[in-house]
């Protein structure tokens, strides 16, 4: 059957108007007369009927035997009732004239008086309001359904908005080769690919294909890209949808879209459904509905739970979902039989960052100074999205400086730009302020050099960046667990700036606000969550209840936590001042060097204090790689003469 279209309605209306116009009167020639000509027609006896209207117009109908005399050459074009029109001064004068003509025998026809009506105008004014209000209703419905100017039909508001990537779409196909790093996550999802490729391999032994997998990890780690790679490797249709696409202002729309999504997926099974940011609809349901519960969101979640593991079967449909807030998801969503497994997509480590850099460096025009190993070491804690941003920022910096290729320094500047912000060399500072900032940053550098577990220093600058007046760059170790001693050393190094200000200038400033915020949060976490307090050992007061309005400890315990935080911070602050007093001369030299050069590196600190007494794991890796490169270069030098001797 042909689809209904508004064009058919327009055609029907136009045909109706044409039919009414044709059947209204059968006069093909409509001739206008003067009043003198009208009198002549009446006196000659040519008129068969006179019709007068309320607007002082008169229609004169001609007798058939006189049509040829009146219309002359146009007599063949007249209809069955030919008429002519005339405008009179008044109906009273017309009555007098017609009465005289009847008395004299010139006019023997009929005289009638009618109310003139505009048929088309009547129809228009009856239909126009209806069309107007229907148009407004359609416009509002299209806007509310999220369509805007080219929005969706209001009758399809409950349809799924999922984007479908067909298996035949080779241009947009993504495989595991396009995903750098994340070897552990790829190994876990590889099993899902095998399920979709060879399901009989597992079902023959009585096993069941898992219903879904939840990708959990920080933002920018490649969860969405990994899900697309699973669909590309399995070569099956891929339905992509965001969690917020289910929820609308209309009641029941979210549940309807869930049903429609799974209906489409069953038709194209085997396939993959990917729901990005599932926490938008999968948030834990409130135990007290009166406290901020969203009925529409909860009904959407209930429908999703039913579709994933209800009475119906979803054979060949695997659900992948991604979130960075797995702790707030509903427990019913995470149980076995729905999301059978959780795949953790963590931040890339050193080797994975190198692989990610190699992927993003391919489209760039590079010079010989760029080393992916160095870039990977310089970006600890960066996600895949951050690394892509570094590469793009480096290309922009090189173009800004009108270079022909992107170099090592461009990448280092890009890292500094992303971490610290844009340099503000034009910011005006007095000599006293500059000296205070130099003493502050030198305090951080001095303590990080002499504390065993502090992060090794890379460079220090007093050039303002973003909101910071100075900054120090470190190379943090990538630890799986962190000990209390390591956290205390980091806290002491963070307090080194405030301690140096008090010790060497005699006053403190607001420049340490960020440092104090960090150590306060760190100390509260150590005491209240990690159980690292002497008076509150082995206790964790972490509470994950979203709608809980009370602390999980008493007021006396809260006072004790506050006292322990103060004691811990004050102890590390006194420790920082003691270490700075021991290395007072070196600190002063470092601060003076900062005032003169504004930027110093680890080599400058080593020249003042000597070699660092502690070697971190990152420094050991760097030293080993340098030794390996040196040995390789020595081997090449020794092999060359041997080859020459053999040739000789």
Order of alpha helices (4+ residues) and beta strands (2+ residues): alpha-beta-alpha-beta-beta-alpha-beta-alpha-beta-alpha-beta-alpha-alpha-beta-alpha-beta-alpha-beta-alpha-alpha-beta-alpha-beta-alpha-alpha-alpha-alpha-alpha-beta-beta-alpha-alpha-alpha-alpha-alpha-beta-alpha-alpha
